[in-house]
Amino acid sequence: MLEALGLTDDEAELYVALVRSGPCRADRLPGLSRIRFGQLGAALEGLSAKGLLTRTEDAPARLIASPPEVVGEVLLLRRLNELHTARAAMGRLADEYRGSAQDGPGRASVEFTPTAAVAQRADQIQRRASKEVMIFDMPPYASAAADGTALGNSCEMDRLAAGVRYRTVYDRLAIEQDGGLERIGRYIAAGEEARATHRLPMKLLIVDREMGIVPALADGPEQPNGSALIYPSPLLDGLIGLFEQTWSAALSLDPAVDQGERREPEIDESEARLLTLLLSGMTDAVIARQLGVGRRTVLRKARGLMDRAGVATRMQLGWYAARHGWLGESG
């Protein structure tokens, strides 16, 4: 815990022991579980240099721990100053890094990221998020199992817990993956706002409307060749506009979302989920697998919704559902 203030493990253990024991002679140190004898001298010198320890002139010397409420505040402020200095230095390096990627003056708005670094870069820019992350989710995935299914986004769970808003539009192919709906359900339960569409134009991740990442090139349909990191520019503005337009037209995947005032007849949660998958363009077999039911059950429930809406085709069912607010507003 005290290591965050710049103490080594040995210094932290020794300081805690001295605080708890009170002043003691140097040859009668309190029991220490981990510090080797050869490292004890270095720990004592380190604590003295940081102002956490006073040694008297007696022989043998007495060791007195400095009051935590006094010295702790000093160390904390010193650490904060170091972090601010380091942040400023990293900012200057970032300008140099982006500037080195172009021939002319000024800051490049696009930076190429090799395939091997894509997953790491996506994780890093998400951890910068303080307000909102916008995602187009579709395969292939940088972090995937041997069969190509997504391994999940643990960073999203952390940022959702920190209060960052996540809005994700899922391509039909993402939902059709084995366990796809279950994976999305975990994100929704954690606070993600999720919608679905039949076909997305590309993979996309935008953080705080200040930085985005999209695929750069492709050797084949399943072999993405790196990504492009997009900085503030008209290009990023265009990608934000594309996301918002796609988001507005997509169907909600969260049956619990506020759907506003509906006209009768209403549909329950399971029917709303079925209808969402139907209107996303999935086949009956895929829907059955995602919902864990038989294909005949899907056909029967779909037929029941059509009967209740008084329509003859699924296209008419989609029109009716939108007109009568069965799946809520898309805006």
C-alpha positions in Angstrom: 0.0 0.0 0.0 2.8 2.4 0.9 4.7 1.5 -2.2 2.4 4.0 -4.1 4.2 6.8 -2.1 7.6 5.7 -3.6 8.7 3.3 -0.8 10.3 0.0 -1.6 8.7 -3.2 -0.2 11.4 -3.4 2.4 11.0 0.2 3.4 7.3 -0.1 3.7 7.4 -3.2 5.9 10.1 -1.6 8.2 8.2 1.7 8.6 4.9 0.0 9.5 6.7 -2.2 12.0 8.4 0.9 13.6 5.1 2.8 13.7 3.4 -0.1 15.5 6.3 -0.8 18.0 7.2 2.8 18.8 10.8 4.0 19.2 13.3 1.1 19.6 17.0 0.4 19.6 18.6 -0.4 16.3 19.8 -3.7 17.6 16.3 -4.6 18.8 14.2 -4.1 15.7 10.6 -5.5 15.8 10.1 -8.9 14.0 10.3 -8.5 10.3 9.0 -11.3 8.1 10.6 -10.6 4.8 13.6 -8.3 5.0 17.0 -10.1 4.8 19.8 -8.9 7.1 21.8 -7.7 4.2 18.9 -5.5 2.9 18.1 -4.0 6.3 20.7 -1.3 6.1 19.4 -0.2 2.7 15.9 0.0 4.0 17.0 2.1 7.0 18.9 4.5 4.8 16.0 4.8 2.4 13.5 5.7 5.2 16.0 8.3 6.6 16.4 9.9 3.2 12.7 10.1 2.7 12.2 11.7 6.2 10.3 8.7 7.6 12.8 7.8 10.2 15.0 9.5 12.8 18.1 7.9 14.3 19.4 9.3 17.6 23.1 9.8 18.4 23.0 7.3 21.2 25.0 4.0 21.0 23.3 1.9 20.0 21.1 4.4 18.1 17.3 4.5 18.7 15.0 4.5 15.7 12.0 6.8 15.8 9.3 6.7 13.0 8.1 10.0 11.8 4.3 10.7 12.3 2.4 9.2 9.4 -0.1 12.1 9.2 2.8 14.6 8.7 5.3 12.8 6.5 2.6 11.0 4.5 1.2 14.2 3.2 4.6 15.4 2.2 5.3 12.2 0.4 2.0 12.3 -1.3 2.4 15.8 -2.6 5.9 14.9 -3.8 4.6 11.9 -5.6 1.8 13.9 -7.3 4.4 16.5 -8.5 6.4 13.7 -10.0 3.4 12.3 -11.7 2.4 15.7 -13.2 6.0 16.1 -14.4 6.0 12.7 -16.0 2.6 13.3 -17.6 3.9 16.5 -19.2 7.0 14.7 -20.4 4.8 12.0 -22.0 2.7 14.6 -23.7 5.8 16.2 -25.3 7.0 12.7 -26.3 3.5 12.0 -27.8 3.8 15.1 -30.0 7.2 14.1 -31.2 6.0 10.5 -31.8 3.1 11.6 -33.9 5.2 14.3 -35.7 7.8 11.7 -36.7 5.2 9.8 -38.6 4.9 12.5 -41.3 7.2 14.5 -43.5 5.6 17.9 -43.2 5.1 20.1 -40.2 2.2 19.8 -37.8 0.5 16.8 -36.1 -0.5 13.7 -38.0 -4.2 12.9 -37.7 -3.7 9.2 -38.4 -1.2 6.8 -37.0 -0.8 3.2 -38.2 -0.8 0.5 -35.5 0.7 -2.9 -36.4 -1.5 -6.0 -36.0 0.5 -7.3 -33.0 -0.2 -4.1 -31.1 -3.9 -3.6 -31.9 -5.4 -5.3 -28.9 -3.0 -3.5 -26.5 -3.6 -0.2 -28.2 -7.4 -0.6 -28.0 -7.1 -1.5 -24.3 -4.8 1.5 -23.6 -7.1 4.1 -25.2 -10.2 2.7 -23.4 -8.4 3.1 -20.1 -8.0 6.8 -20.9 -11.8 7.2 -21.2 -13.5 9.5 -18.7 -16.8 10.1 -20.3 -17.9 7.8 -23.1 -16.8 4.9 -25.4 -18.5 4.2 -28.7 -18.0 0.9 -30.4 -18.9 -0.9 -33.6 -18.5 -4.6 -32.7 -17.9 -7.2 -35.4 -15.5 -10.1 -36.2 -12.7 -10.8 -36.7 -11.4 -9.9 -33.3 -7.8 -9.0 -32.2 -8.4 -11.0 -29.0 -10.1 -14.2 -30.0 -10.3 -17.9 -29.2 -9.0 -20.5 -31.6 -12.5 -20.7 -33.2 -12.6 -16.9 -33.7 -15.1 -16.1 -31.0 -14.4 -13.0 -28.9 -12.6 -13.4 -25.7 -14.3 -10.5 -24.1 -13.4 -6.9 -23.1 -12.3 -6.9 -19.4 -11.3 -3.2 -19.8 -14.9 -2.3 -20.6 -16.1 -3.9 -17.3 -13.5 -1.8 -15.4 -14.5 1.5 -17.1 -18.2 0.8 -16.7 -17.6 0.3 -13.0 -15.8 3.7 -13.0 -18.9 5.4 -14.5 -17.8 5.6 -18.2 -20.7 5.3 -20.6 -20.4 2.6 -23.2 -22.6 2.5 -26.4 -22.0 -0.5 -28.6 -23.7 -1.4 -31.9 -23.3 -5.1 -32.7 -23.1 -6.6 -36.2 -25.3 -9.6 -36.8 -22.2 -11.7 -37.2 -21.1 -10.8 -33.6 -24.4 -11.9 -32.2 -24.4 -15.1 -34.2 -21.1 -16.3 -32.7 -21.4 -19.2 -30.2 -22.3 -17.5 -26.8 -22.5 -14.1 -28.5 -25.8 -13.1 -26.9 -24.6 -14.3 -23.5 -21.4 -12.2 -23.9 -23.4 -9.2 -24.8 -25.8 -9.8 -21.9 -22.9 -9.6 -19.5 -22.0 -6.2 -20.8 -25.6 -5.0 -20.7 -25.9 -6.2 -17.1 -22.8 -4.1 -16.2 -24.3 -1.0 -17.8 -23.6 -1.1 -21.5 -26.1 0.4 -23.9 -26.3 -2.2 -26.7 -28.0 -2.1 -30.1 -27.9 -4.4 -33.1 -27.9 -3.9 -36.9 -27.8 -6.3 -39.8 -24.5 -5.1 -41.2 -21.9 -2.6 -39.9 -19.6 -0.7 -42.3 -16.4 -1.4 -40.2 -15.0 -2.1 -36.7 -14.7 1.1 -34.7 -13.8 2.4 -31.3 -14.0 6.0 -30.3 -13.0 7.3 -26.8 -14.4 10.6 -25.4 -14.8 11.9 -29.0 -11.1 12.6 -28.9 -9.5 9.5 -30.3 -10.6 6.5 -32.5 -9.3 3.3 -33.9 -10.4 1.6 -37.1 -9.0 -1.3 -39.2 -6.4 0.0 -41.7 -5.9 -2.6 -44.4 -6.8 -6.3 -44.8 -5.0 -9.2 -46.5 -8.3 -11.1 -46.5 -11.8 -11.1 -45.0 -10.5 -12.8 -41.8 -7.0 -11.3 -41.6 -7.0 -7.7 -40.4 -3.6 -6.0 -41.2 -3.2 -3.4 -38.5 -5.3 -0.5 -37.5 -5.4 3.3 -37.8 -5.4 5.4 -34.7 -7.4 8.6 -35.4 -6.7 11.9 -33.6 -8.9 15.0 -33.5 -9.6 15.9 -37.2 -12.4 16.1 -39.7 -11.9 12.4 -40.2 -12.6 11.7 -36.5 -15.7 14.0 -36.7 -16.9 12.0 -39.7 -16.5 8.7 -37.8 -18.4 10.1 -34.8 -21.2 11.2 -37.2 -21.3 7.7 -38.7 -21.6 6.1 -35.3 -24.5 8.4 -34.3 -26.4 7.8 -37.5 -25.9 4.0 -37.2 -26.8 4.1 -33.5 -30.1 5.9 -34.2 -31.2 3.3 -36.8 -30.1 0.2 -34.7 -32.4 -1.9 -32.5 -31.9 -2.1 -28.8 -30.6 -5.4 -27.4 -31.7 -4.5 -23.8 -35.3 -5.6 -23.1 -35.2 -3.6 -19.9 -34.5 -0.3 -21.5 -37.2 2.3 -21.1 -39.4 1.8 -24.1 -41.7 4.7 -23.5 -45.5 4.5 -23.8 -46.7 1.6 -25.9 -49.9 0.9 -27.6 -51.5 -2.4 -27.0 -50.7 -5.2 -27.3 -47.5 -5.1 -25.3 -44.8 -7.8 -25.6 -42.8 -9.3 -22.8 -39.0 -9.4 -22.4 -38.5 -12.7 -24.1 -40.7 -11.7 -27.0 -38.8 -8.4 -27.3 -35.5 -10.2 -27.5 -36.8 -12.6 -30.1 -38.2 -9.7 -32.2 -34.8 -7.9 -32.0 -33.0 -10.9 -33.3 -35.6 -11.5 -36.1 -35.3 -7.9 -37.2 -31.5 -8.1 -37.1 -31.7 -10.5 -40.0 -30.7 -13.7 -38.3 -31.8 -17.1 -39.5 -34.3 -19.1 -37.4 -31.6 -21.6 -36.6 -29.1 -19.0 -35.3 -31.9 -17.4 -33.2 -32.8 -20.8 -31.7 -29.2 -21.4 -30.8 -28.7 -18.0 -29.2 -31.9 -18.3 -27.2 -31.4 -21.9 -26.2 -34.7 -23.1 -27.7 -35.7 -25.3 -30.7 -36.2 -23.9 -34.2 -39.9 -24.8 -34.0 -40.2 -22.7 -30.9 -38.8 -19.7 -32.8 -41.2 -20.3 -35.7 -44.1 -20.6 -33.3 -43.3 -17.5 -31.3 -42.6 -15.5 -34.5 -46.0 -16.6 -35.9 -47.6 -15.6 -32.6 -46.2 -12.1 -32.8 -47.3 -11.8 -36.4 -50.8 -12.9 -35.5 -51.0 -10.4 -32.7 -49.8 -7.6 -35.0 -52.2 -8.8 -37.7 -49.5 -9.0 -40.4 -48.6 -11.7 -42.9 -44.8 -11.2 -43.3 -41.9 -10.5 -41.1 -41.2 -7.3 -43.0 -44.6 -6.1 -42.0 -44.0 -7.3 -38.5 -40.9 -5.0 -38.3 -42.9 -2.1 -39.7 -45.7 -2.7 -37.1 -43.2 -3.1 -34.2 -41.5 0.2 -35.0 -44.8 2.0 -35.5 -46.3 0.7 -32.2 -43.2 1.1 -30.1 -42.7 -2.6 -29.3 -39.0 -2.2 -29.2 -38.8 1.4 -28.0 -37.6 4.5 -29.7 -34.2 4.3 -31.5 -33.1 7.9 -30.9 
